[in-house]
Amino acid sequence: MNLVPGRAGRYAVPILLSILLLALLPVFTAAANPLPAPSGPVILTIEGGIAHSNTADGKAALDLAMLESLPARTIETTTPWTEGPQTFTGVLLADLLAHVGASGDRLHAIASNDYEVTFPAGDVTDYGGILAYQQNGAALPSDKGPLWIVYDYDSDPQLLGDRFQSASIWNLVTLAVR
């Protein structure tokens, strides 16, 4: 390629456009592959630092079928709020956050009764927190569901401390990534 001063502009524009397109590729990919729209009632909204959404305002609105389509995890554990060992099934929160392209170091969870809690996002990945939608093979009871953040409390005494108990929010309706 012979770039003499008179021809330099002819090559500069295509090169700059190529660089710009490569820089914007993640934006185009997210817009080209949005989350599908929920077909049932929305039971969880994820907002804030997410790359994949399905609403006009950039949030992820999820119904139960969308959550159940993700790989399920079942844990058996006792909890401070139930009698005896319980089996919980749901999606690993780490998987759910990856599914919506979350980027942030804090999660702000809001329940339908207006209880709110903010906690490190690393807690759900480091300690295997799940977003449970079943307890003992059935939908969560109405006083805890439809969604409950649950850990395997029997696996680590630290999970029984205030930090994790306050983040074990039931009746979860909104998760904000910050």
N, C-alpha and C positions, 0 to 999 in steps of 0.2 A: 504494500500500500504506500503510495507516494503522497505524503501530506505536504504540499507546498502551501504557502500562506493563502493563496486565493481559494484553495479547496478545503481548508481546515473547517470552515463553518458547515460544509456539506456533511462532514462526519461527526461533528460535535453534537448536533441535535439528535440524531438517532442514538448515539451513545448515552447522552443524558436521559433520553426517554427510556432506554433500556434499564438504566440504573434506577430511575424512578419507579418503573413497573416492578422491578425486583423488590424494591423496598416496600411497595404497597401490596405485594402478593399475599401476605397473611390477612390483610383486610379484605381483599377480594375473595379469598378462600372462605373466610368466615361468613361473608355475605352470600356466597354461592352455596354454602352448605349449612343453612340455619337448622335449628332443631325443628322437628315436625310440630305441627300444632296439636294440642291435646284434643282427644276425641271425647273425653269424659270431663267431669268436674275437676277443676284445678284444685289440687290439695297442697301444692308447694310452689312458691315463687322464689326464684334465686335472682338476686340483683347485685349490682356493684361491679366488681372486677371480674367480668366474665367475657369470653370471646364468642360464645355461641348463644343465641337467643331465639325466641320465636314470637316476640311481641314488638309492637311499633316503638315502644319506649326502651328497648334493649334488655328486657328481662327474660328469664327462662320460666315459663309457666308449665308446670308438670302435673299430669294426672297420674292415678295409680298405675294404669297400664304402662305408662312410660317408665315409671320406676321399676315395675316388675320386669320390664324388658332388659334391664341391666343385670349383670351377673349377681346372683343372690348369695348372701352369706348367712349362715345360721350359727348362733351361739347359744350355749346353755349356761346360765349363770343365776346366782341369787342376786336380788337387788334390795336396797333399803326400803322399797315401796311395795314389794310383793311378798307373798308367803311361799317359802320353799323355792327349789330350782325352777326356773322358767326357760322356755326355749323361744328365742326371738329370731325372726327372719327379716332381712332387709338388704339394702345395698350398702356396701362399704362407702362411707362418706368420701374417702379418698377417690374411689371410682366415680362417684357422682360429681365431685369437683372437677375431675379430669374431663368428664363428659361435657361439662359446660365451659371448659377452658378457663377455669378459675385461676386468677393470679392475685394473691394477697396473703398477708400473714395473720389476719384476724378474721374471725367469723362472728357476725352479730345475728343471733337467733331470736325470733319473735314467735310467741305462742298465740293461739286464738284468744286466750284470756288476758292478753297484753303483758304477760311475763316476758322479760327481755334479758338476755345475757350475752356478753361478748367474751370470747375466749380465743387462745392461739389456734390458728388453723392446723398447726403441727400436732396438736393434741389428737385430732381425729385420725391423722395418718400414722403417728407414732404409736398410738394405743389401739388401733383397729376399731374405732367407733363406727357403728352402723346406724343407718337411718331405718329403724324397724317399722314395718307395716303389718307384721303379724306377731302374735304372741301365742305360743302353744298351738300352732297350726291354724289359727283363726285370726280374723281382723282384730286389731287392737281394741280393747274396750273403749267406749266413748269418752271416758274420763281421761284416757291417755292418748287416744289416736286422733286422727288417722296415722300420725307419724310421731316417733319418739326416738331421740338420740340415745343409744344404749351402748355400753361398753361391757366387756367380759370382766365384771367387777371382781370375780373370784381369782382372776389371773394375776392381779397386782394390787397390794394393799393401798397403794397410792390412789387408785381409782375410786376408793371409798372416801377420799378427802373432799373437802368443800369445793375445791376447784372443779373436780369432775362431776360431783353431784349437782352443782348449780348449772353445769353445762349439759346435763342429762335432761334436756327439756322435752316435755311431752306436749301434745297438741300443737306441734310445730307447724307454722304456716308460711313463714318467711325466713330466708337465710340470705344475709347480705355479706358479700365478700369485700373486705377492706384491705 
